Amino acid sequence: MLARREYSRRELQDRLSSPDVDDAEVQGVLDEFEDKGWLSERRFVDAVVQTRRRRFGAARVLHELREKGVSEEGLADARDALAGNELEAARAVWSKKFGQRPASLAERAKQTRFLAGRGFSADVIRNVLDGRDE
């Protein structure tokens, strides 16, 4: 499994746990994986940030990492990595989907909901829709 992609500790724990397997044994295996460098929260966070940053905003990526059991330190690292390019990512996602400024209030609301659903902040959405910083 680890040869295909990075996993969080919680994901592997969930996959390896079963009624027939002792939890202490699973924890021992996961500890061994971390000691050997096969399992790394840092690499997992970096992989998720790299794949998601072009399509989603910081809020959505951080929520996904939190759901996968990433520690607060890992979340802080991800937050730092995502902070710099959220506006460019939002602009790229918006341009691919819509490509032109909203002509009506209803169209603006639709575009705002789309970008908010992707996890972009209100300030970033406002900048994209108003055409600022271009």
Buried (B, 14 or more C-beta within 10 A) or exposed (E): EEEEEBBBBBBBBEEBBEEEEEEEEBBEBBEEBEEEEBBBBEEBBBBBBEEBBEBBBBBBBBBBBBEBBBBEEBBEBBBEBBEEBBBBBBBBBBEEEBEEEBEEEEBBEEBBEBBBEBBBBEEBBEBBBEEEEE
